[in-house]
Amino acid sequence: MTLFKALAAQALGLALTIALAWMSPALFYGAWRLALVQGVAAALWSGAFRQPYWWAPIHLLFLPTAIAMLTLQLPSWSYLLIVLLLALVFWGTIKGDVPLFLSSTSVADAVTAIVERENANGFADLGAGIGSVAVPLAQHPALKVDAWERAPLPWLITAWRCRKLPNATAKRASLWGCNLSRYEVVFAFLSPAVMAELGEKVRREMRPGSLFISSSFPIPDWPPESIVDIADRRRTKLFCYRLCRPE
Ligand SMILES: C[S@@+](CC[C@H](N)C(=O)[O-])C[C@H]1O[C@@H](n2cnc3c(N)ncnc32)[C@H](O)[C@@H]1O
């Protein structure tokens, strides 16, 4: 469905641009101008189709990038290489899953402080990316760290960064297959699209007294125990959820 919406936004953007150029040829003269108008139109259609916000720059830049690459006259195999690299990094994103964004070092520091305060033995990063949070946490030898990442290239980078850390494991697997009952603290920086389902998994599997931390995106209908404000560029908020102990 996501791919269909993306293709439809591009096609409708193109159709609108052709119609505008036909009505007013002087105003839309030149490939760059046309490509930019098509990009804006495609981004607007993407918004109308309620695609996640990060699709807007992709739509905006798609045709201008294609034109720029054609003028560079790159060898044809380089396109295959670029597509392959993008697929290895953004694995699953095309189906509507979570793209790769990196947490800041301030977030990693704040999560480290929370884990120390919690006196945790086991920590999981669900969707670990290149290990921006998991690797600093694994500097604590007494803490067992599992970094769950599905996209091949980010996973490979995390695995390489963990190679000398015996307490850290980079697992190339979907976070939905992870048994959360093994960890006292679980961290995730994902997307609003998955938070309701993830909240259910957290409630179902995490042990009473353990802590779930979601960077940037709250779980709907679950007031957090606390919210930590991070003074980084994104003004990140960490939503901390405590699993209730039985009465
Ligand atoms: C926003 S990034 C966060 C990366 C890292 N946790 C950080 O804070 O820097 C989300 C990551 O989750 C991964 N991801 C998305 N869906 C996943 C899934 N079902 N299983 C495992 N990883 C997933 C993506 O490939 C991406 O690397």
The ligand as a Gaussian input file, in Angstrom:
#p B3LYP/6-31G(d) Opt

LIG

0 1
 C       14.777000       5.502000      14.073000
 S       15.987000       4.212000      13.883000
 C       16.671000       4.154000      15.520000
 C       18.075000       3.602000      15.539000
 C       18.713000       3.523000      16.947000
 N       17.862000       2.832000      17.901000
 C       19.014000       4.894000      17.480000
 O       18.328000       5.297000      18.441000
 O       19.913000       5.553000      16.946000
 C       14.904000       2.811000      13.807000
 C       15.600000       1.518000      13.404000
 O       14.684000       0.454000      13.596000
 C       14.895000      -0.517000      12.581000
 N       13.683000      -1.307000      12.466000
 C       12.486000      -0.926000      11.950000
 N       11.591000      -1.909000      12.044000
 C       12.242000      -2.967000      12.621000
 C       11.856000      -4.292000      12.975000
 N       10.617000      -4.735000      12.760000
 N       12.779000      -5.079000      13.567000
 C       14.048000      -4.638000      13.809000
 N       14.472000      -3.394000      13.480000
 C       13.580000      -2.577000      12.890000
 C       15.208000       0.313000      11.342000
 O       15.900000      -0.455000      10.374000
 C       16.054000       1.434000      11.943000
 O       17.407000       1.108000      11.902000

